[in-house]
Structure formats: C-alpha cells, structure tokens
C-alpha cells in the first residue's frame, strides 16, 4: 500500500512538473529560439492560407506583431515562427499539449473553453449570421424549416440557431464541413441551403467565391461573440506579454489600421473586399480591453 502510494505521489509530482514546464511558454521560446503559431486555413479574413505554407489575415498579423514584441522583450536576435494549421476540432488539444504556443484563428472565448485554455484580451467581436444563395428566397430563421443547414464540425453555430427564440421548433437537417471552406462548398454546390457561422467568415468566403453576387448574408443575429487569441492555461507571464502587445496595438491606433486592412480594403489573393467595417461592439472591446467570455455578453 505504501509503495503504491509512493509511486502515485512520484507520478503526480512528475506530472505537475511537466505541466509547469509546459506552461512556461516564454522560457520555452527563449530556450528554443522558436515559437509555433496555430493558424486557420479558411477562417475568413481572420486567418487563411495563401498556399505554399503562407498565411494571412487579421489575427495572423496581430499575432505576428505580438511575437515580434515577445522576441524583443526576450532579447532574441532571431525568432523562428513555425505555422501549424488547426481546425475547430483540434485547436484546443493542440494548445493544451504544447504543439501550438499561440492560436491565431477564429476562436470564441467562452466559459467552457476557459476551463481548458486561456484567452488574450478580445480583438474582434463577431455576429453569428446565416449565408444563403441570393436567389434562394430565404431571409429569416423561420424559412430554414426542412432545409439543409451547413456548419463546421467542432463549432457552436447550429446550437446557437436551435437555442435562438425564433429557431425553437424549426426542424432542419445538419450537414457538416470539415472546415469553413468545406462548409461553404456545401452551400455553393447546393448540398446545403444555408451556412450558419461567424459573419466575417461568411463574408470572407463569399468574397473569395467565383461569383460573390450569388450569395448574401441574411436573417437575425444569432449571437454576439468575443473572438480572441488562445494560449495555454495557467501561464500568466505569457498571457501578460500577449495582452500587453495587443493593448499597445490598440492604443497606438495600429489595431484599427490592421482591421481596416483586412476587413475593409481589398485582400489577397483575389484582391476582393470583405466589406465589414468594425462594429460598435468591436470598438467597445478595444476601448476597454478585457478577456470576458461570451456569457458576459449574453447578460441583459
């Protein structure tokens, strides 16, 4: 019995040491001279691929500036930034296990996720909406009855649709895309009648479509959600470094310029405009930087 307890105690202590070491991201970056950024391949103008291992987008650029500030604060002459594509399904586990040091995609900060990871201060406040074909005649949630609705595996958008007061009792079929581009393809190809997702992701995919005019964003706003950069839990030093950089970008006006660059101006590779000026909710988040979860936004 004593031997068993001793073994368990040693194992627990080793696990605690391992977790502690894993959570010291600044130390890890300084010792290795490298950092891994989690990126999305089709998260609208927040984070997307240009091909050949190159990425772009609002959160990608914000994170690049954060890591430049981290490099400077650590006194590193050079910092190698590695990119790890993540999906809605694997993004949290990859942050937890140390594969990804900073996730710069399109992740909603909510109370459930805060149990597993930490979030930097909010950089973008999203509205969840519905995209349909322009000639579909669909303009509201009620018209989704008996329709096929696309959503991306690992996201919460369809749950929000079902919970919405006007979505109660509306029977529709869910079809799943492995990522946002795949979900949009379901709509584009006619396998889905609607795609429910963050408005900027919808707008970004529509902007990159062969014929953007064939699609439109309609219906009631399903949810207002704070989108933030995700990092490992219980790593206050790294969180402070990330938060300080973001707040500095906000105060200098650089954040607004970066936002305008990706959501208002033409963006690569097709040089089309997403056409989504910063909302009042996003401006409010910049005015009072915070890491409140979506549940705080839902309080009346």
C-alpha positions in Angstrom: 0.0 0.0 0.0 2.8 2.4 1.0 4.7 1.5 -2.1 1.7 2.1 -4.3 1.0 5.5 -2.7 4.7 6.4 -3.1 4.6 5.5 -6.8 1.4 7.6 -7.2 2.9 10.5 -5.4 6.0 10.4 -7.6 3.9 10.2 -10.7 1.7 13.1 -9.6 4.7 15.2 -8.8 6.2 14.4 -12.2 3.0 15.3 -13.9 2.8 18.6 -12.0 6.4 19.4 -13.0 5.7 18.6 -16.6 2.6 20.8 -16.7 4.5 23.6 -15.0 7.3 23.3 -17.6 4.9 23.2 -20.5 3.1 26.3 -19.3 6.2 28.4 -19.1 5.9 29.5 -22.8 8.3 32.4 -22.6 11.1 30.1 -21.2 10.3 27.6 -23.9 10.5 30.3 -26.6 13.8 31.7 -25.3 15.5 28.3 -25.0 14.4 27.0 -28.4 14.5 30.3 -30.3 11.2 29.3 -32.0 7.5 29.5 -31.5 4.6 27.8 -33.1 1.6 29.8 -34.2 -1.7 28.0 -34.8 -3.4 29.2 -38.0 -6.6 28.5 -39.8 -6.8 27.8 -43.5 -10.3 29.2 -44.2 -11.4 31.5 -41.3 -12.4 34.4 -43.4 -10.2 37.5 -43.1 -9.1 36.5 -39.6 -6.8 33.7 -40.7 -6.4 31.9 -44.0 -3.9 30.2 -46.3 -2.3 31.7 -49.4 -0.8 28.3 -50.3 2.8 27.1 -50.1 2.8 27.3 -46.3 2.0 31.0 -46.3 -0.8 32.5 -44.2 -2.6 35.9 -43.9 -5.4 37.7 -42.1 -6.2 40.0 -39.3 -5.4 37.6 -36.4 -2.3 36.3 -38.2 -0.9 39.8 -38.5 -1.9 40.8 -34.9 -0.1 37.6 -33.7 3.0 38.3 -35.8 3.3 41.7 -34.1 2.8 40.1 -30.7 5.6 37.6 -31.4 7.9 40.5 -32.6 7.3 42.2 -29.2 7.9 38.9 -27.4 11.2 38.5 -29.3 12.3 42.0 -28.4 11.4 41.5 -24.7 13.4 38.2 -24.5 16.4 39.8 -26.2 16.4 37.3 -29.1 18.4 38.2 -32.2 16.2 35.8 -34.2 12.9 34.1 -33.6 11.8 31.3 -35.9 8.0 31.3 -36.3 6.5 27.9 -37.2 3.0 27.5 -38.5 0.6 24.7 -37.5 -2.8 24.6 -39.3 -5.5 23.9 -36.8 -9.2 23.0 -37.1 -12.3 23.7 -35.0 -11.9 20.2 -33.6 -8.2 20.0 -32.7 -7.3 23.7 -31.9 -7.8 23.3 -28.1 -6.0 20.0 -27.7 -3.0 21.3 -29.7 -2.7 24.3 -27.4 -3.1 22.2 -24.3 -0.4 19.6 -25.3 2.1 22.3 -26.3 2.1 21.6 -30.1 0.8 25.2 -30.6 2.0 28.1 -28.4 -0.4 30.8 -29.6 -3.6 30.1 -31.6 -4.4 32.9 -34.1 -7.6 31.8 -35.7 -11.3 32.5 -35.1 -12.0 31.1 -31.6 -14.8 32.3 -29.5 -13.9 33.0 -25.9 -16.4 31.1 -23.7 -16.6 29.8 -20.2 -16.4 26.2 -21.1 -13.2 26.7 -23.1 -11.7 28.8 -20.3 -11.6 25.6 -18.2 -9.0 24.2 -20.7 -7.2 27.2 -22.1 -6.7 31.0 -21.6 -7.6 33.8 -23.9 -5.9 37.1 -24.5 -8.0 40.3 -24.5 -10.7 40.4 -27.1 -9.5 41.6 -30.6 -12.8 41.2 -32.5 -16.5 40.8 -31.6 -18.4 38.7 -34.0 -22.0 38.3 -35.0 -23.2 34.8 -36.0 -25.4 35.0 -39.1 -26.7 32.9 -42.0 -25.4 32.8 -45.6 -27.6 31.7 -48.4 -27.8 31.8 -52.2 -29.1 35.2 -53.3 -31.9 33.6 -55.3 -33.0 31.2 -52.5 -35.7 33.5 -51.1 -34.5 32.7 -47.6 -34.4 35.8 -45.4 -35.0 34.5 -41.9 -34.6 31.6 -39.5 -38.2 30.5 -39.9 -37.6 29.8 -43.6 -34.9 27.2 -42.7 -37.7 24.6 -41.9 -37.0 21.3 -43.6 -33.8 22.8 -45.2 -30.2 21.5 -45.0 -28.1 23.8 -42.9 -24.3 23.6 -43.2 -22.0 24.1 -40.2 -18.4 23.3 -39.4 -17.6 20.4 -37.2 -16.4 21.5 -33.8 -18.2 24.9 -33.8 -21.3 26.0 -31.8 -23.2 27.8 -34.6 -26.0 25.3 -35.1 -26.6 25.0 -31.3 -27.0 28.8 -31.3 -29.5 28.5 -34.1 -31.5 25.9 -32.2 -31.4 28.0 -29.0 -32.5 31.2 -30.7 -36.1 32.2 -29.8 -37.1 32.1 -33.4 -35.3 28.8 -34.0 -37.3 26.9 -31.5 -39.4 24.2 -33.2 -37.7 24.8 -36.6 -36.8 21.3 -37.9 -33.8 21.3 -40.3 -31.1 18.9 -41.3 -27.5 19.5 -40.3 -24.7 18.8 -42.8 -21.1 19.1 -41.7 -18.0 20.5 -43.3 -14.6 19.6 -42.0 -13.5 23.3 -42.1 -15.2 26.6 -43.1 -14.2 26.3 -46.8 -15.7 22.8 -46.9 -18.9 24.1 -45.3 -19.2 27.0 -47.8 -18.7 24.5 -50.6 -21.7 22.6 -49.3 -23.7 25.8 -49.8 -22.1 26.7 -53.1 -22.7 23.2 -54.6 -26.3 23.1 -53.4 -25.8 20.3 -50.9 -26.9 22.8 -48.2 -29.5 25.6 -48.3 -27.7 27.8 -45.7 -24.4 28.1 -43.9 -24.5 29.3 -40.3 -21.3 30.8 -39.0 -19.5 33.9 -37.8 -20.4 36.8 -40.1 -16.8 37.7 -41.1 -16.1 34.0 -42.0 -19.3 34.0 -44.2 -18.3 37.4 -45.7 -14.7 36.2 -46.3 -15.8 33.0 -48.1 -18.3 34.9 -50.2 -15.7 37.4 -51.2 -13.5 34.6 -52.4 -16.3 32.8 -54.3 -16.3 32.6 -58.1 -19.4 34.8 -58.2 -19.7 36.7 -54.9 -23.0 38.2 -56.0 -24.6 34.7 -55.9 -24.6 34.8 -52.1 -25.9 37.0 -49.3 -25.9 37.2 -45.5 -29.4 37.2 -44.1 -31.6 36.7 -41.0 -31.4 37.5 -37.4 -28.2 37.9 -35.5 -27.9 34.6 -33.6 -25.2 35.6 -31.1 -22.6 38.3 -30.4 -19.3 36.6 -29.6 -15.8 37.8 -28.4 -13.1 36.3 -30.6 -9.7 36.1 -29.1 -6.2 34.7 -29.4 -5.8 31.5 -27.5 -2.9 30.4 -25.3 -2.2 27.7 -22.7 -3.9 27.9 -19.3 -2.1 28.9 -16.1 0.8 30.8 -17.9 0.3 34.4 -16.5 3.7 35.6 -17.8 3.0 34.7 -21.4 -0.6 36.0 -21.2 0.6 39.3 -19.9 3.1 39.6 -22.7 0.4 38.8 -25.3 -2.1 41.2 -23.7 0.4 44.0 -23.3 1.3 43.8 -27.0 -2.4 43.8 -28.1 -3.3 46.7 -25.8 -0.3 48.6 -27.2 -1.5 47.9 -30.7 -5.0 49.2 -29.7 -3.7 52.4 -28.0 -1.4 53.3 -30.9 -4.3 53.0 -33.4 -2.4 50.2 -35.1 -5.2 47.7 -34.3 -7.8 49.8 -36.1 -5.5 50.1 -39.1 -4.8 46.4 -39.2 -8.6 45.7 -39.0 -9.2 48.2 -41.9 -6.5 46.5 -44.0 -8.2 43.0 -43.7 -11.9 43.8 -43.5 -12.4 46.9 -45.5 -9.6 47.1 -48.1 -9.1 44.5 -50.9 -7.2 41.5 -49.7 -5.1 38.8 -51.4 -5.1 36.6 -53.3 -8.1 37.8 -55.4 -8.0 41.5 -54.1 -11.7 41.4 -53.2 -13.2 43.3 -50.3 -14.8 41.6 -47.3 -16.6 44.8 -46.7 -17.1 44.6 -42.9 -16.2 47.8 -41.0 -15.5 47.4 -37.3 -18.8 47.1 -35.3 -19.7 49.2 -32.3 -19.1 46.0 -30.2 -15.6 45.6 -31.5 -14.8 49.2 -30.9 -16.1 48.9 -27.4 -13.8 45.9 -26.8 -10.9 48.0 -27.9 -11.9 50.9 -25.8 -11.9 48.7 -22.6 -9.6 45.7 -23.2 -10.9 42.6 -21.4 -11.0 38.8 -21.7 -14.7 38.4 -20.8 -16.3 35.2 -22.2 -19.3 35.2 -24.4 -21.6 34.5 -21.4 -20.8 38.1 -20.1 -22.0 39.5 -23.4 -25.3 37.5 -23.2 -26.3 39.0 -19.8 -29.1 41.6 -20.1 
